[in-house]
Amino acid sequence: MFAAENGLKGDPRLQGISEAIRVVPHFPKPGIMFQDITTLLLDHKAFKDTVDIFVDRYRDMGISVVAGVEARGFMFGPAIALAIGAKFVPLRKPRKLPGEVIAESYELEYGTDCLEMHVGAVEPGERAIVIDDLVATGGTLSAAIRLLERMEAEVVECACVIGLREVKAAAAGRDAHDGHPVSFFS
């Protein structure tokens, strides 16, 4: 689902958010058009508008868990969690969390990776959203969903600031990833 199709069409905040994201050609390797959200974070209004749009969407949905994907999901997730009265659960790269964890591997467009989550961070039946900065191949979001569902959480939606054009086209045809809706702004 796209912000413009979710009652936000014509919302001037969307243009400000899109304009605040810098595109860096050929980073981290040739052919990649890197979507750099650090410039969004430097723009107080665009950063606040980004968080506010997510908060407005999730405030009344009974969400008790905001799961943020390392590392950029950590920049948006805690603020959203605080504003909607939910807990923040970090989904980290391997060997970053102390104690007992569960792990899920996933494919990237340029290799493989893994996400980990603390055992006991999520209780059965809790309603969760997954936050990340960008959906590219969907592999990271799929791994995050699998982690939460292994703990018997109900994944309500995945939310990203940026959706790449080719992913948007695919999502428009099915409006979901692995049966879960995905929301993004640009």
Short mmCIF file of the C-alpha atoms (twelve columns), coordinates in Angstrom:
data_MODEL
# 
_entry.id   MODEL 
# 
loop_
_atom_site.group_PDB 
_atom_site.id 
_atom_site.type_symbol 
_atom_site.label_atom_id 
_atom_site.label_alt_id 
_atom_site.label_comp_id 
_atom_site.label_asym_id 
_atom_site.label_seq_id 
_atom_site.Cartn_x 
_atom_site.Cartn_y 
_atom_site.Cartn_z 
_atom_site.pdbx_PDB_model_num 
ATOM 1   C CA . MET A 1   0.000  0.000   0.000   1 
ATOM 2   C CA . PHE A 2   1.329  3.398   -0.873  1 
ATOM 3   C CA . ALA A 3   0.867  6.523   1.224   1 
ATOM 4   C CA . ALA A 4   -0.745 8.344   -1.711  1 
ATOM 5   C CA . GLU A 5   -3.332 5.549   -1.948  1 
ATOM 6   C CA . ASN A 6   -3.958 5.549   1.791   1 
ATOM 7   C CA . GLY A 7   -5.733 8.872   2.157   1 
ATOM 8   C CA . LEU A 8   -2.526 10.879  1.814   1 
ATOM 9   C CA . LYS A 9   -2.744 11.756  -1.879  1 
ATOM 10  C CA . GLY A 10  -1.773 15.393  -2.259  1 
ATOM 11  C CA . ASP A 11  -0.354 15.532  1.288   1 
ATOM 12  C CA . PRO A 12  2.546  18.032  1.039   1 
ATOM 13  C CA . ARG A 13  4.503  16.049  3.620   1 
ATOM 14  C CA . LEU A 14  5.081  13.263  1.078   1 
ATOM 15  C CA . GLN A 15  6.864  15.569  -1.345  1 
ATOM 16  C CA . GLY A 16  9.021  16.974  1.461   1 
ATOM 17  C CA . ILE A 17  9.954  13.462  2.583   1 
ATOM 18  C CA . SER A 18  10.818 12.364  -0.967  1 
ATOM 19  C CA . GLU A 19  12.888 15.493  -1.571  1 
ATOM 20  C CA . ALA A 20  14.814 14.941  1.666   1 
ATOM 21  C CA . ILE A 21  16.091 11.514  0.535   1 
ATOM 22  C CA . ARG A 22  19.379 11.703  -1.374  1 
ATOM 23  C CA . VAL A 23  20.044 9.222   -4.193  1 
ATOM 24  C CA . VAL A 24  23.691 8.177   -4.478  1 
ATOM 25  C CA . PRO A 25  24.501 6.516   -7.822  1 
ATOM 26  C CA . HIS A 26  26.709 3.397   -7.918  1 
ATOM 27  C CA . PHE A 27  26.861 2.869   -4.155  1 
ATOM 28  C CA . PRO A 28  27.806 0.451   -2.618  1 
ATOM 29  C CA . LYS A 29  28.610 -1.010  -6.048  1 
ATOM 30  C CA . PRO A 30  28.118 -0.123  -9.724  1 
ATOM 31  C CA . GLY A 31  24.498 -0.168  -10.853 1 
ATOM 32  C CA . ILE A 32  22.978 0.419   -7.395  1 
ATOM 33  C CA . MET A 33  21.071 3.680   -6.846  1 
ATOM 34  C CA . PHE A 34  21.466 3.982   -3.069  1 
ATOM 35  C CA . GLN A 35  18.580 5.703   -1.260  1 
ATOM 36  C CA . ASP A 36  20.323 7.654   1.512   1 
ATOM 37  C CA . ILE A 37  17.971 8.469   4.395   1 
ATOM 38  C CA . THR A 38  20.667 10.253  6.407   1 
ATOM 39  C CA . THR A 39  19.675 13.446  4.601   1 
ATOM 40  C CA . LEU A 40  16.063 12.851  5.714   1 
ATOM 41  C CA . LEU A 41  17.280 12.576  9.310   1 
ATOM 42  C CA . LEU A 42  19.057 15.933  8.966   1 
ATOM 43  C CA . ASP A 43  15.796 17.620  7.968   1 
ATOM 44  C CA . HIS A 44  13.821 18.008  11.225  1 
ATOM 45  C CA . LYS A 45  10.493 18.647  9.484   1 
ATOM 46  C CA . ALA A 46  10.814 15.760  7.004   1 
ATOM 47  C CA . PHE A 47  11.952 13.375  9.766   1 
ATOM 48  C CA . LYS A 48  9.070  14.412  12.036  1 
ATOM 49  C CA . ASP A 49  6.585  14.145  9.159   1 
ATOM 50  C CA . THR A 50  7.831  10.620  8.417   1 
ATOM 51  C CA . VAL A 51  7.323  9.489   12.009  1 
ATOM 52  C CA . ASP A 52  3.962  11.313  12.266  1 
ATOM 53  C CA . ILE A 53  2.574  9.555   9.169   1 
ATOM 54  C CA . PHE A 54  3.481  6.154   10.623  1 
ATOM 55  C CA . VAL A 55  2.061  7.105   14.035  1 
ATOM 56  C CA . ASP A 56  -1.199 8.300   12.467  1 
ATOM 57  C CA . ARG A 57  -1.528 4.984   10.624  1 
ATOM 58  C CA . TYR A 58  -0.771 2.662   13.569  1 
ATOM 59  C CA . ARG A 59  -2.047 4.597   16.605  1 
ATOM 60  C CA . ASP A 60  -5.455 2.879   16.791  1 
ATOM 61  C CA . MET A 61  -4.550 -0.571  15.453  1 
ATOM 62  C CA . GLY A 62  -3.782 -2.250  18.776  1 
ATOM 63  C CA . ILE A 63  -0.085 -2.652  17.982  1 
ATOM 64  C CA . SER A 64  1.982  -3.778  20.980  1 
ATOM 65  C CA . VAL A 65  5.294  -4.471  19.178  1 
ATOM 66  C CA . VAL A 66  7.264  -2.296  16.787  1 
ATOM 67  C CA . ALA A 67  10.081 -4.454  15.411  1 
ATOM 68  C CA . GLY A 68  12.877 -2.438  13.810  1 
ATOM 69  C CA . VAL A 69  15.282 -3.952  11.314  1 
ATOM 70  C CA . GLU A 70  18.973 -3.117  11.851  1 
ATOM 71  C CA . ALA A 71  20.173 -0.545  11.339  1 
ATOM 72  C CA . ARG A 72  17.911 2.028   9.746   1 
ATOM 73  C CA . GLY A 73  14.717 0.576   11.194  1 
ATOM 74  C CA . PHE A 74  16.245 1.624   14.539  1 
ATOM 75  C CA . MET A 75  16.025 5.266   13.464  1 
ATOM 76  C CA . PHE A 76  12.249 5.269   12.997  1 
ATOM 77  C CA . GLY A 77  11.009 2.374   15.137  1 
ATOM 78  C CA . PRO A 78  11.654 3.657   18.678  1 
ATOM 79  C CA . ALA A 79  9.925  7.010   18.018  1 
ATOM 80  C CA . ILE A 80  6.915  5.244   16.512  1 
ATOM 81  C CA . ALA A 81  6.780  2.736   19.390  1 
ATOM 82  C CA . LEU A 82  6.853  5.488   22.029  1 
ATOM 83  C CA . ALA A 83  4.149  7.485   20.269  1 
ATOM 84  C CA . ILE A 84  1.725  4.542   19.927  1 
ATOM 85  C CA . GLY A 85  2.438  3.027   23.352  1 
ATOM 86  C CA . ALA A 86  4.195  -0.105  22.075  1 
ATOM 87  C CA . LYS A 87  7.503  -1.736  22.903  1 
ATOM 88  C CA . PHE A 88  10.422 -1.585  20.491  1 
ATOM 89  C CA . VAL A 89  12.077 -4.886  19.549  1 
ATOM 90  C CA . PRO A 90  15.396 -4.669  17.689  1 
ATOM 91  C CA . LEU A 91  15.990 -7.220  14.933  1 
ATOM 92  C CA . ARG A 92  19.781 -7.379  14.746  1 
ATOM 93  C CA . LYS A 93  22.539 -8.748  12.566  1 
ATOM 94  C CA . PRO A 94  24.273 -11.920 13.858  1 
ATOM 95  C CA . ARG A 95  26.160 -11.858 17.169  1 
ATOM 96  C CA . LYS A 96  24.981 -8.376  18.203  1 
ATOM 97  C CA . LEU A 97  22.469 -9.434  20.883  1 
ATOM 98  C CA . PRO A 98  23.590 -11.002 24.169  1 
ATOM 99  C CA . GLY A 99  21.674 -13.948 25.552  1 
ATOM 100 C CA . GLU A 100 19.422 -16.455 23.840  1 
ATOM 101 C CA . VAL A 101 18.281 -15.535 20.321  1 
ATOM 102 C CA . ILE A 102 16.440 -17.028 17.377  1 
ATOM 103 C CA . ALA A 103 17.707 -16.393 13.848  1 
ATOM 104 C CA . GLU A 104 16.415 -16.251 10.276  1 
ATOM 105 C CA . SER A 105 18.594 -16.152 7.162   1 
ATOM 106 C CA . TYR A 106 17.587 -14.348 3.990   1 
ATOM 107 C CA . GLU A 107 18.809 -13.561 0.483   1 
ATOM 108 C CA . LEU A 108 19.984 -10.093 -0.525  1 
ATOM 109 C CA . GLU A 109 20.374 -8.760  -4.036  1 
ATOM 110 C CA . TYR A 110 24.152 -9.076  -3.452  1 
ATOM 111 C CA . GLY A 111 24.495 -12.043 -1.034  1 
ATOM 112 C CA . THR A 112 22.926 -13.505 2.111   1 
ATOM 113 C CA . ASP A 113 22.449 -12.255 5.655   1 
ATOM 114 C CA . CYS A 114 20.685 -13.108 8.895   1 
ATOM 115 C CA . LEU A 115 18.493 -11.379 11.487  1 
ATOM 116 C CA . GLU A 116 18.321 -12.292 15.174  1 
ATOM 117 C CA . MET A 117 15.832 -11.495 17.932  1 
ATOM 118 C CA . HIS A 118 15.890 -12.156 21.656  1 
ATOM 119 C CA . VAL A 119 13.863 -15.154 22.778  1 
ATOM 120 C CA . GLY A 120 11.028 -13.789 24.936  1 
ATOM 121 C CA . ALA A 121 11.046 -10.298 23.410  1 
ATOM 122 C CA . VAL A 122 7.637  -10.986 21.894  1 
ATOM 123 C CA . GLU A 123 4.758  -12.845 23.502  1 
ATOM 124 C CA . PRO A 124 2.298  -15.121 21.667  1 
ATOM 125 C CA . GLY A 125 -0.668 -13.154 20.322  1 
ATOM 126 C CA . GLU A 126 1.017  -9.740  20.361  1 
ATOM 127 C CA . ARG A 127 0.222  -7.541  17.351  1 
ATOM 128 C CA . ALA A 128 3.374  -6.377  15.584  1 
ATOM 129 C CA . ILE A 129 4.546  -4.126  12.789  1 
ATOM 130 C CA . VAL A 130 7.965  -4.316  11.158  1 
ATOM 131 C CA . ILE A 131 9.765  -1.037  10.378  1 
ATOM 132 C CA . ASP A 132 12.635 -0.586  7.940   1 
ATOM 133 C CA . ASP A 133 13.837 2.233   5.724   1 
ATOM 134 C CA . LEU A 134 13.507 0.499   2.351   1 
ATOM 135 C CA . VAL A 135 11.965 -2.540  0.729   1 
ATOM 136 C CA . ALA A 136 14.134 -3.781  -2.150  1 
ATOM 137 C CA . THR A 137 13.928 -7.543  -2.698  1 
ATOM 138 C CA . GLY A 138 11.708 -8.180  0.341   1 
ATOM 139 C CA . GLY A 139 14.120 -10.726 1.802   1 
ATOM 140 C CA . THR A 140 14.800 -8.752  4.978   1 
ATOM 141 C CA . LEU A 141 11.101 -8.169  5.640   1 
ATOM 142 C CA . SER A 142 10.343 -11.854 5.057   1 
ATOM 143 C CA . ALA A 143 13.002 -12.854 7.596   1 
ATOM 144 C CA . ALA A 144 11.598 -10.336 10.108  1 
ATOM 145 C CA . ILE A 145 8.076  -11.718 9.625   1 
ATOM 146 C CA . ARG A 146 9.304  -15.290 10.110  1 
ATOM 147 C CA . LEU A 147 11.109 -14.331 13.359  1 
ATOM 148 C CA . LEU A 148 8.001  -12.708 14.825  1 
ATOM 149 C CA . GLU A 149 5.680  -15.489 13.703  1 
ATOM 150 C CA . ARG A 150 7.988  -18.126 15.220  1 
ATOM 151 C CA . MET A 151 7.259  -16.395 18.534  1 
ATOM 152 C CA . GLU A 152 3.523  -16.548 17.636  1 
ATOM 153 C CA . ALA A 153 3.114  -12.808 17.152  1 
ATOM 154 C CA . GLU A 154 0.544  -11.530 14.666  1 
ATOM 155 C CA . VAL A 155 2.361  -9.453  12.056  1 
ATOM 156 C CA . VAL A 156 -0.146 -6.796  11.035  1 
ATOM 157 C CA . GLU A 157 1.962  -4.952  8.480   1 
ATOM 158 C CA . CYS A 158 5.453  -4.044  7.336   1 
ATOM 159 C CA . ALA A 159 6.207  -0.356  6.898   1 
ATOM 160 C CA . CYS A 160 9.072  1.227   4.963   1 
ATOM 161 C CA . VAL A 161 9.877  4.823   4.119   1 
ATOM 162 C CA . ILE A 162 11.037 3.929   0.594   1 
ATOM 163 C CA . GLY A 163 9.721  1.438   -1.926  1 
ATOM 164 C CA . LEU A 164 11.759 0.917   -5.066  1 
ATOM 165 C CA . ARG A 165 9.806  1.388   -8.305  1 
ATOM 166 C CA . GLU A 166 10.040 -2.291  -9.364  1 
ATOM 167 C CA . VAL A 167 8.912  -3.453  -5.906  1 
ATOM 168 C CA . LYS A 168 5.976  -1.031  -5.996  1 
ATOM 169 C CA . ALA A 169 4.836  -2.518  -9.302  1 
ATOM 170 C CA . ALA A 170 4.951  -6.029  -7.883  1 
ATOM 171 C CA . ALA A 171 3.254  -4.981  -4.637  1 
ATOM 172 C CA . ALA A 172 0.497  -3.192  -6.547  1 
ATOM 173 C CA . GLY A 173 -0.385 -6.498  -8.180  1 
ATOM 174 C CA . ARG A 174 -0.754 -8.351  -4.886  1 
ATOM 175 C CA . ASP A 175 -0.697 -5.530  -2.254  1 
ATOM 176 C CA . ALA A 176 1.195  -7.774  0.129   1 
ATOM 177 C CA . HIS A 177 4.496  -9.481  0.809   1 
ATOM 178 C CA . ASP A 178 4.195  -13.099 1.893   1 
ATOM 179 C CA . GLY A 179 0.540  -12.334 2.612   1 
ATOM 180 C CA . HIS A 180 1.398  -9.283  4.740   1 
ATOM 181 C CA . PRO A 181 0.633  -5.730  3.606   1 
ATOM 182 C CA . VAL A 182 3.579  -3.428  3.006   1 
ATOM 183 C CA . SER A 183 3.230  0.360   3.349   1 
ATOM 184 C CA . PHE A 184 5.729  2.885   2.049   1 
ATOM 185 C CA . PHE A 185 5.849  6.569   1.111   1 
ATOM 186 C CA . SER A 186 7.950  7.201   -1.950  1 
# 
